[in-house]
């Protein structure tokens, strides 16, 4: 049986051009779902910092605390501007989080909605709430904003798209 010359040339070309590419160290985390759901490049630095703390948390220190594999353990991460309550299962997976951040930069959509509906009002304070649960793909982000105009003070609620709730 004769093998066509072009087939041999193609095979030899493939062998000579094949190369090994070494990939950088990749860490596959049990909490990659959490990170994929909550990470947002537009988040203020304080939010990114606390979310990174959860991902870097050494869960092994809690292993002895679990009597039952179905137990859920709560860990609170706090900074001056916010906190995250994270709930871990016995394998170290983040089951849910409740995040609160005070006086953070609001998304542009939220600021635009406020300035359009409440011209001449000033933002006095705000609270950002982020809720995650591993069973859903939806991360709930809500903003509670206190605004003031002269002697009047209003408290508003909006989602990340600037829709008032």
N, C-alpha and C positions, 0 to 999 in steps of 0.2 A: 504494500500500500504506500503510495506516494503522498507526502504532505506538501501542499502547495508552498512555494517559496515565500509568497506574501504573508502567509499565516505564520511561518517561522520568523520572519522579520518583525511582524507585529508582536509576537510573543517575546522576542528578545528585546524589543523596544520597551515593552511593558516592564520587563525585569530590570532593565538598566535605568528606567526613570522612576521606579518605585522608591519611595523614601520613607523613613521613619520620622514621624513628628512626635516629639515629646510634649505632652500637654502639661500645663502647670498643675500644681496640686489642686484638686477639686474636692470640696467637702460637701457631701450629701447629708443634709440635715433632716432629722425627723420633723422639723418645724418649717420646712420649705413652703408648705401650704400657707402657713401664717405669714411668712415674709412676702410671698407672692400676692397675697390678698391685701395686706395693709401698706406695703411700701409705695411711696409716691415721691417722685423727685421734687415735687413742689412743696412738700411738707417743710415746715420750719425745722431748724437744726435740733431744737429740743425734742421734738417728736422722733426724729431719726435716731437721736442719742438713746432715748429710753427703749425704743424698739430694738436697737442693736444690743442693749443690755440683756433683754430677754433672750435673744438668740444666742448670746454668749454665756448665758447662765449655766453654771455647773450643776446640773440636775442631780448628779450622783450623791451630793450631800443629803438629799432627801430620801434616797432609796431605803434607808433604815426606818423611815417614818411610816412606810406603807405596810399596814397589816393585811390588807386585802387588795388583790390586783385591780379591783374596781374602784378603789379610793381615788379621790380627787384632792390635790393639795394646792392651796392658794399661796402665792408669793406676791408681795407688793413691792414695786420698784418706785422710789420717790425721788424727786428733785424739787427745788423750790417752785418751779413753774408747772409742775404736773406730776402725775403718777399713773402707773399701770398696775392693775390687779390682774395677775395671770393665774390661770387654773391649769395645772399639769395633771396628766394621768400617771399611772405607775410606770409607764415606759418612757416618760419624759416628754411626751407630746403635749403641745399647748392645746387644750380643749376649748378655752375661750379667754378673751381678755376684755377688760373694761378700762378704757384710757380716758383720762381727763387732763386737759392742758389749759392753763390760765393765761389770758392776754397774749395769745400768739397771733402772728400775722394771718389775717383772714384770706381765704381764696378770693381772687379777683371777681368771680361771679357773685359772691356774697356781698362784697363791698359795693359793686355796681348796683345790685338790687336795693341795698339800703340807700345809696345816694339818689337813686331814681325815685324811690317811693317816699323817702324822708329827706328831702333837700333841706339844707341848713341845720341838720341835726349832726351831732358829733358822737362818735363811738367812745363810750366811757370805759367799758370793760367787756371782755368776752370769755366764753368757756367753750372749748372744743371737746366733744365727746366722740369717741371712736369705739365701736363694739364689734368684736369678731367672735365667731363660733365656727369650730372645725366642721360642723355638719352642713354649713351653708357656704356658698361662694360669695355671698353678699356681705360686705362690710358696711355697717351703718355709721355714717358720719353726720353729726348734728352740731350746729353752732347756736349757743345762747348768747345774745348780744344785748348789752344795755346801752341805749342811746339817750342823748340829752339835748334839749333845745330850751334855752332859758330856764324856766322853773319846772318844765315837764321832763319826766324820765319814763321811758318805755323799755320793756324787755321783749325782745324778738327771738324767734326760733327760726332757723333756716337750715336746709340741707346744703351739701357742698356745691350744688348747682345754683344756689341763690334763690331757691323756691322757699317762700315762707311757709312754715308749718303751723 
